[in-house]
Amino acid sequence: MNQEIPYKIYLDETELPRQWLNLRAFMGEKPAPLLNPATLTPMTEEELSQVFCTELAKQELDDTSPYIDIPEEIRNFYKMYRPAPLVRAYCLEKALGTPAKIYYKFEGNNTSGSHKLNSAIAQAYYAKQQGLKGVTTETGAGQWGTALSMACSYFGLDCKVYMVKVSYEQKPFRREVMRTYGANVTPSPSNTTNVGRKILEEFPGTTGSLGCAISEAVEVAVGTEGYRYVLGSVLNQVLLHQSVIGLEAKTALDKYGVKPDIVIGCAGGGSNLGGLIAPFMAEKLQGKADYHFIAVEPASCPSLTRGKYAYDFCDTGKVCPLAKMYTLGSGFIPSANHAGGLRYHGMTPTLSELYAQGLMEARAVEQTSVFQAAEQFARVEGILPAPESSHAIRVAIDEALKCKETGEEKTILFGLTGTGYFDMVAYEKFHDGKMTDYIPTDEDLAKGFAGLPKL
């Protein structure tokens, strides 16, 4: 082993980011604007402020400020669990017999078990500053709902969570953590909202989707005085907050003179990947350095690799703004057999535009191979990874094995977004041989594409 680089690289508190990095400011071709679904004109700050907190609406529309100050109260909260470690995967390298050097940024060292707390605490802070009573949101696998319930508890805010029904039923312990922090958790679609009842009527017996849950959460937010809606991924403001992941990773690597050749992240809505690559992509866009970025998505919900780049609704109920993104259609509902999160029908406009420009690669992987990688990683690195993160692990291992074949000593960085201790039902199905790979047919996808708005 190379003893010059420790197994875990920790920054000290003085090295924590004091500003978020706004990746859009470095892009020559900006992401297309959000459109008002009624007028088809770009959303204004005033219009967005009817749904989001005012300060978050400003951040959502800001594509010129390269850096935005992190309020002191948020930085102090970050110190509870940040800096997060950058780990050299010496044991994995040895097990693979690869000349590649593998690093991962571990974001699971907090009670929510994932990176989602980075944005949850920011969004709760701005809601509190605005004097709101509470917020509404959706959650898929439950990481975002858990993080937001923690953040709301910290600031004394009410928290209403609409959880995708299949996850609500498969992950009762994740649900109970949210309730422990005071959140009200409802399986979605539900009979508690107009849009939920409409979806249930149109799709009886549906297991739900993030698009469904978003619609319900937005309906409740705009119809309840003193509430706003918050979102755990997709939006520009969320990628902004998650840039602390990449900023810390780059600072840690720079301390040892290490430059990654490949940067890999799992991709559902895009918050983790966007946060991890932010400072590296900024350098690439400025011509200061080159990196190979790989977005890894599930083969069962392949928005980048098989989706269309078009304006689409962000939710199944079609009440949210239109976003130009790689999408499978707002009506697309992933198979109930799909384990974990990464089940959103579209990809954040920021990453979609970068992908359209050829600045990133995207790969879709099947879930049995993902869990094989997760198990291999757990056995040698001692961390039980979340299914979402394991998509990145799968491709990191694949790239390391390529280096073994070619003899290249590439440096690989991937994001380990969280732990999988609430995902044991999925691990059980894998171990019992009951997990199968579902890949939507072209006909399946065509149904979603048929619902794309005709602009």
Phi, psi and omega per residue, in radians:
M1 nan 2.589 3.059
N2 -1.428 1.802 -3.041
Q3 -1.293 -0.173 -3.134
E4 -1.203 -0.500 3.132
I5 -1.880 2.069 -3.097
P6 -1.171 2.839 3.110
Y7 -1.065 -0.766 3.079
K8 -2.121 2.312 3.107
I9 -1.873 2.012 3.091
Y10 -1.916 2.410 2.959
L11 -1.500 2.843 3.003
D12 -1.700 3.002 -3.024
E13 -1.047 -0.531 -3.123
T14 -1.208 -0.306 -3.117
E15 -1.690 -0.001 3.093
L16 -1.120 2.496 3.121
P17 -1.027 2.392 3.068
R18 -1.800 -0.138 3.110
Q19 -2.404 2.583 2.962
W20 -1.476 2.607 3.095
L21 -1.714 2.181 -3.125
N22 -1.683 1.672 -3.020
L23 -1.036 -0.564 -3.106
R24 -1.058 -0.516 -3.123
A25 -1.133 -0.391 -3.110
F26 -1.634 -0.085 -3.093
M27 -1.549 2.250 3.076
G28 -1.200 -0.865 3.044
E29 -1.650 1.934 -3.054
K30 -1.354 2.766 2.998
P31 -1.053 2.547 3.112
A32 -1.093 2.580 -3.084
P33 -1.246 2.703 2.965
L34 -1.165 2.483 -3.124
L35 -1.967 2.487 3.021
N36 -1.195 2.151 -3.067
P37 -1.128 -0.351 -3.123
A38 -1.516 -0.697 -3.051
T39 -1.848 -0.288 -3.075
L40 1.069 0.442 3.045
T41 -1.861 2.734 -3.127
P42 -0.969 2.383 3.136
M43 -1.130 2.414 3.093
T44 -1.687 2.891 3.106
E45 -1.057 -0.697 3.141
E46 -1.084 -0.739 -3.136
E47 -1.166 -0.768 3.134
L48 -1.136 -0.530 -3.112
S49 -1.225 -0.205 3.038
Q50 -1.294 -0.374 -3.107
V51 -1.910 -0.784 -3.086
F52 -1.832 2.850 2.990
C53 -1.028 2.595 -3.051
T54 -1.025 -0.803 -3.119
E55 -1.146 -0.617 3.110
L56 -1.226 -0.578 3.062
A57 -1.115 -0.687 3.091
K58 -1.094 -0.792 3.137
Q59 -1.113 -0.623 -3.127
E60 -1.088 -0.594 -3.056
L61 -1.676 -0.108 -3.063
D62 -1.442 1.893 3.069
D63 -2.095 0.415 -3.140
T64 -2.145 -0.453 -3.117
S65 -1.436 1.978 -3.101
P66 -1.155 -0.553 3.139
Y67 -2.364 2.502 3.121
I68 -2.239 2.224 -3.083
D69 -1.046 2.421 3.051
I70 -1.570 2.116 -3.139
P71 -0.977 2.573 -3.059
E72 -1.017 -0.680 -3.110
E73 -1.123 -0.604 3.091
I74 -1.244 -0.717 3.120
R75 -1.084 -0.663 3.114
N76 -1.161 -0.662 3.088
F77 -1.159 -0.726 3.107
Y78 -0.936 -0.599 -3.080
K79 -1.127 -0.268 3.087
M80 -1.124 -0.557 -3.080
Y81 -2.421 0.007 3.097
R82 -2.024 2.654 0.137
P83 -1.292 2.580 3.067
A84 -1.508 2.525 -3.037
P85 -1.260 2.554 2.909
L86 -1.774 2.162 -3.009
V87 -1.978 2.302 2.982
R88 -1.481 2.082 -3.052
A89 -1.453 1.100 -3.122
Y90 -1.003 -0.749 -3.081
C91 -1.167 -0.692 3.093
L92 -1.157 -0.740 3.097
E93 -0.992 -0.777 -3.114
K94 -1.148 -0.742 -3.130
A95 -1.115 -0.612 -3.133
L96 -1.441 -0.325 -3.083
G97 1.127 0.634 -3.059
T98 -1.808 2.561 3.018
P99 -1.393 -0.131 3.138
A100 -1.162 2.627 3.039
K101 -1.823 2.171 -3.033
I102 -2.021 2.250 3.071
Y103 -2.172 2.585 3.006
Y104 -2.408 2.471 3.079
K105 -1.621 1.989 -3.034
F106 -1.659 2.043 -3.078
E107 -1.871 0.260 -3.060
G108 -1.673 0.142 -3.082
N109 -1.486 0.849 3.016
N110 -2.605 2.873 -3.007
T111 -1.077 -0.527 3.121
S112 -1.228 -0.333 3.060
G113 1.376 0.223 -3.115
S114 -2.735 3.124 3.121
H115 -1.273 -0.216 -2.983
K116 -1.053 -0.439 -3.100
L117 -1.117 -0.446 -3.138
N118 -1.004 -0.680 3.134
S119 -1.640 -0.551 -3.124
A120 -1.024 -0.779 -3.104
I121 -1.190 -0.580 3.104
A122 -1.183 -0.791 -3.102
Q123 -1.202 -0.643 3.085
A124 -1.165 -0.667 3.117
Y125 -1.033 -0.835 -3.105
Y126 -1.194 -0.554 3.063
A127 -1.142 -0.745 3.117
K128 -1.134 -0.751 3.129
Q129 -1.064 -0.539 -3.133
Q130 -1.428 -0.124 3.119
G131 1.408 0.418 -3.121
L132 -1.339 2.785 3.097
K133 -1.463 -0.652 -3.103
G134 -2.984 -3.084 -3.114
V135 -2.393 2.780 3.034
T136 -2.111 2.696 3.123
T137 -2.798 3.061 3.005
E138 -2.036 2.855 2.998
T139 -2.622 2.542 3.141
G140 -1.635 -1.549 3.134
A141 -1.259 -0.331 3.056
G142 2.016 -0.180 -3.117
Q143 -1.083 -0.770 -3.114
W144 -1.164 -0.785 3.130
G145 -1.058 -0.686 3.106
T146 -1.104 -0.819 -3.123
A147 -1.105 -0.758 -3.110
L148 -1.190 -0.657 3.116
S149 -1.101 -0.643 3.067
M150 -1.117 -0.816 -3.098
A151 -1.124 -0.730 3.136
C152 -1.165 -0.658 3.093
S153 -1.067 -0.707 -3.129
Y154 -1.072 -0.680 -3.097
F155 -1.726 0.063 3.115
G156 1.232 0.613 3.136
L157 -1.807 2.572 3.013
D158 -1.291 2.536 -3.075
C159 -2.365 2.054 3.117
K160 -1.935 2.077 -3.054
V161 -2.014 2.227 2.997
Y162 -1.786 1.959 -3.032
M163 -1.811 2.279 3.123
V164 -0.853 2.237 -2.952
K165 -0.964 -0.748 -3.102
V166 -1.097 -0.634 3.098
S167 -1.294 -0.647 3.093
Y168 -0.978 -0.695 -3.102
E169 -1.435 -0.616 -3.088
Q170 -1.457 -0.371 -3.039
K171 -2.225 1.146 -3.110
P172 -1.118 -0.504 -3.113
F173 -1.274 -0.609 3.052
R174 -1.107 -0.723 3.105
R175 -1.045 -0.721 -3.093
E176 -1.236 -0.505 3.042
V177 -1.110 -0.755 3.105
M178 -1.044 -0.779 -3.140
R179 -1.155 -0.582 3.085
T180 -1.069 -0.635 3.114
Y181 -1.485 0.098 3.003
G182 1.715 0.084 -3.108
A183 -1.379 2.621 2.976
N184 -1.671 2.092 -3.028
V185 -1.987 2.185 -3.107
T186 -2.142 2.278 3.083
P187 -1.211 2.408 -3.066
S188 -2.116 2.407 0.093
P189 -1.333 2.650 -3.058
S190 -2.236 3.017 3.074
N191 -1.608 0.177 -3.080
T192 -1.553 -0.147 -3.136
T193 -2.299 2.776 3.096
N194 -1.102 -0.795 -3.101
V195 -1.184 -0.610 3.097
G196 -1.101 -0.787 3.121
R197 -1.101 -0.660 3.138
K198 -1.148 -0.742 3.141
I199 -1.143 -0.721 3.130
L200 -1.137 -0.599 3.113
E201 -1.209 -0.682 -3.117
E202 -1.374 -0.606 -3.120
F203 -2.216 1.245 -3.122
P204 -1.065 2.375 3.140
G205 1.418 0.104 -3.118
T206 -1.086 2.540 3.104
T207 -1.543 -0.034 3.053
G208 1.562 2.992 3.106
S209 -2.722 2.916 3.075
L210 -1.088 -0.626 3.126
G211 -1.051 -0.698 3.086
C212 -1.113 -0.841 -3.074
A213 -1.130 -0.648 3.091
I214 -1.047 -0.810 -3.116
S215 -1.001 -0.765 -3.127
E216 -1.165 -0.757 -3.114
A217 -1.116 -0.696 3.132
V218 -1.161 -0.747 3.141
E219 -1.010 -0.776 -3.126
V220 -1.188 -0.674 -3.117
A221 -1.115 -0.850 -3.075
V222 -1.302 -0.318 -3.125
G223 -1.740 0.066 -3.119
T224 -2.160 2.116 -3.104
E225 -1.109 2.371 3.094
G226 1.473 0.202 3.131
Y227 -2.128 2.653 2.987
R228 -2.376 2.840 3.138
Y229 -1.662 2.455 3.061
V230 -2.253 2.674 -3.032
L231 -2.316 2.511 -3.038
G232 -1.630 -0.055 -3.135
S233 -2.776 -2.998 2.996
V234 1.237 -0.901 -3.048
L235 -1.212 2.660 3.128
N236 -1.059 -0.670 -3.112
Q237 -1.075 -0.600 -3.121
V238 -1.239 -0.750 3.076
L239 -1.055 -0.633 3.104
L240 -1.024 -0.904 -3.104
H241 -1.127 -0.627 -3.096
Q242 -1.329 -0.093 3.118
S243 -1.091 -0.265 3.084
V244 -1.057 -0.488 3.133
I245 -1.095 -0.954 -3.109
G246 -1.190 -0.649 -3.137
L247 -1.094 -0.765 3.099
E248 -1.150 -0.742 -3.124
A249 -1.068 -0.765 -3.112
K250 -1.186 -0.713 3.107
T251 -1.060 -0.746 -3.139
A252 -1.139 -0.740 3.133
L253 -1.183 -0.706 -3.136
D254 -1.076 -0.571 -3.137
K255 -1.057 -0.485 -3.108
Y256 -1.943 0.217 3.098
G257 1.144 0.539 -3.107
V258 -1.783 2.306 3.079
K259 -2.122 2.095 3.132
P260 -1.254 2.479 3.028
D261 -1.501 -0.629 -3.075
I262 -2.233 2.324 3.084
V263 -2.123 2.154 -2.989
I264 -2.172 2.376 3.069
G265 -2.558 2.625 3.031
C266 -1.270 2.667 -3.043
A267 -2.394 2.028 3.023
G268 -2.041 -1.429 2.973
G269 -1.557 -0.466 3.036
G270 2.031 0.025 -3.037
S271 -1.170 -0.802 -3.129
N272 -1.150 -0.863 -3.123
L273 -1.081 -0.791 -3.133
G274 -1.077 -0.674 3.118
G275 -1.211 -0.714 -3.122
L276 -1.141 -0.756 -3.022
I277 -1.494 -0.184 -2.963
A278 -0.798 -1.044 -3.078
P279 -1.233 -0.512 3.123
F280 -1.251 -0.756 3.104
M281 -1.157 -0.620 3.101
A282 -1.042 -0.725 3.098
E283 -1.145 -0.702 3.128
K284 -1.097 -0.765 -3.126
L285 -1.143 -0.505 3.120
Q286 -1.550 -0.034 -3.136
G287 1.319 0.322 -3.102
K288 -1.499 -0.470 -3.120
A289 -2.810 2.853 3.116
D290 -2.146 2.458 3.120
Y291 -2.445 2.707 3.042
H292 -1.827 2.009 -3.110
F293 -1.778 2.363 3.121
I294 -2.231 2.080 3.031
A295 -1.625 2.220 -3.092
V296 -1.991 2.126 -3.106
E297 -2.170 2.826 3.109
P298 -1.287 2.488 3.112
A299 -1.125 -0.354 -3.138
S300 -1.435 -0.235 3.126
C301 -2.497 1.176 -2.932
P302 -1.600 1.214 -3.043
S303 -1.133 -0.723 -3.126
L304 -1.321 -0.813 -3.002
T305 -1.379 -0.412 -3.112
R306 -2.329 0.032 -3.125
G307 -1.450 3.097 3.082
K308 -1.880 2.490 3.089
Y309 -1.571 1.760 -3.020
A310 -2.760 2.888 3.015
Y311 -1.251 2.364 3.138
D312 -2.611 2.819 3.039
F313 -1.252 2.535 3.131
C314 -1.424 -0.114 -3.078
D315 -2.487 2.801 -3.103
T316 -1.215 -0.591 -3.133
G317 -1.346 -0.122 3.065
K318 1.054 0.724 3.086
V319 -1.904 -0.207 -3.111
C320 -1.580 2.922 3.094
P321 -1.044 2.783 3.045
L322 -1.495 2.399 3.109
A323 -2.197 2.437 3.042
K324 -1.486 2.046 -3.035
M325 -2.777 2.911 2.957
Y326 -1.298 2.150 -2.983
T327 -2.472 2.685 3.034
L328 -1.778 0.076 -3.086
G329 1.715 2.387 -3.042
S330 -1.130 -0.298 3.120
G331 -1.566 -0.035 -3.120
F332 -1.223 2.254 3.108
I333 -2.110 2.056 -3.119
P334 -1.067 2.727 3.093
S335 -1.021 2.491 3.090
A336 -1.127 -0.313 3.130
N337 -1.335 -0.207 -3.125
H338 -1.219 2.150 -3.108
A339 -1.601 2.434 3.053
G340 1.471 -2.868 -3.140
G341 -1.520 -2.382 -3.104
L342 0.942 0.731 -3.071
R343 -2.061 0.329 3.119
Y344 -1.403 2.560 -3.034
H345 -1.348 -0.249 -3.100
G346 -2.333 3.029 3.126
M347 -2.062 2.452 -3.120
T348 -0.767 2.415 -3.125
P349 -0.969 -0.591 -3.133
T350 -1.100 -0.906 3.139
L351 -1.210 -0.572 3.110
S352 -1.068 -0.742 -3.140
E353 -1.189 -0.699 3.097
L354 -1.105 -0.690 3.118
Y355 -1.175 -0.713 3.126
A356 -1.089 -0.533 3.131
Q357 -1.444 -0.010 3.125
G358 1.370 0.358 -3.105
L359 -1.576 -0.109 3.128
M360 -2.431 2.708 2.978
E361 -1.816 2.667 3.055
A362 -2.261 2.441 3.082
R363 -2.315 2.478 3.054
A364 -1.893 2.308 -3.093
V365 -2.195 2.614 -3.117
E366 -1.490 2.587 -2.934
Q367 -1.224 -0.492 3.092
T368 -1.136 -0.668 3.100
S369 -1.218 -0.531 3.093
V370 -1.137 -0.795 -3.137
F371 -1.255 -0.496 3.010
Q372 -1.068 -0.772 3.117
A373 -1.152 -0.691 3.139
A374 -1.073 -0.781 -3.142
E375 -1.143 -0.744 3.120
Q376 -1.074 -0.745 3.127
F377 -1.122 -0.814 -3.108
A378 -1.046 -0.669 -3.066
R379 -1.235 -0.451 -3.107
V380 -1.913 -0.449 -3.096
E381 -1.810 -0.180 3.010
G382 1.376 0.207 3.089
I383 -2.132 2.267 3.054
L384 -1.463 1.890 -3.013
P385 -1.438 2.636 3.027
A386 -1.138 2.617 3.096
P387 -0.969 -0.654 -3.137
E388 -1.061 -0.916 -3.134
S389 -1.044 -0.542 -3.071
S390 -1.161 -0.333 3.012
H391 -1.107 -0.735 3.106
A392 -1.195 -0.669 3.106
I393 -1.048 -0.739 -3.133
R394 -0.969 -0.855 -3.077
V395 -1.320 -0.557 3.064
A396 -1.075 -0.752 3.093
I397 -1.116 -0.755 3.119
D398 -1.023 -0.757 -3.132
E399 -1.191 -0.649 3.114
A400 -1.156 -0.638 3.109
L401 -1.223 -0.555 3.032
K402 -1.082 -0.716 3.106
C403 -1.107 -0.606 3.098
K404 -1.102 -0.665 -3.139
E405 -1.253 -0.677 -3.044
T406 -1.648 -0.332 -3.081
G407 1.450 0.105 -3.139
E408 -1.305 2.439 -3.141
E409 -1.776 1.116 -3.137
K410 -1.348 2.689 3.071
T411 -1.829 2.181 -3.067
I412 -1.996 2.309 3.050
L413 -2.123 2.259 3.035
F414 -2.346 2.820 -3.128
G415 -1.685 2.160 3.014
L416 -1.777 1.654 -2.922
T417 -1.257 -0.389 -3.125
G418 3.089 -3.078 -3.088
T419 -1.712 2.836 -3.062
G420 -1.969 0.460 -3.058
Y421 -1.224 -0.303 3.059
F422 -1.703 0.165 -3.078
D423 -1.992 0.465 -3.021
M424 -1.232 -0.384 3.049
V425 -1.098 -0.737 3.114
A426 -1.161 -0.752 3.101
Y427 -1.088 -0.669 3.117
E428 -1.076 -0.793 3.124
K429 -1.073 -0.663 3.113
F430 -1.133 -0.823 -3.100
H431 -1.174 -0.547 -3.133
D432 -1.507 0.027 3.136
G433 1.271 0.341 -3.123
K434 -1.718 -0.055 3.129
M435 -1.472 2.303 3.120
T436 -2.140 2.870 3.132
D437 -1.777 2.088 3.084
Y438 -1.855 2.200 3.078
I439 -2.173 2.059 -3.110
P440 -1.082 2.477 3.094
T441 -1.362 2.937 3.065
D442 -1.058 -0.588 3.122
E443 -1.179 -0.678 3.088
D444 -1.058 -0.798 -3.116
L445 -1.197 -0.578 -3.118
A446 -1.059 -0.563 3.123
K447 -1.122 -0.710 3.098
G448 -1.186 -0.741 -3.125
F449 -1.115 -0.534 -3.120
A450 -1.109 -0.397 -3.138
G451 -1.577 0.039 3.124
L452 -1.116 2.402 3.134
P453 -1.102 2.472 3.121
K454 -1.606 1.789 -3.113
L455 -1.742 nan nan
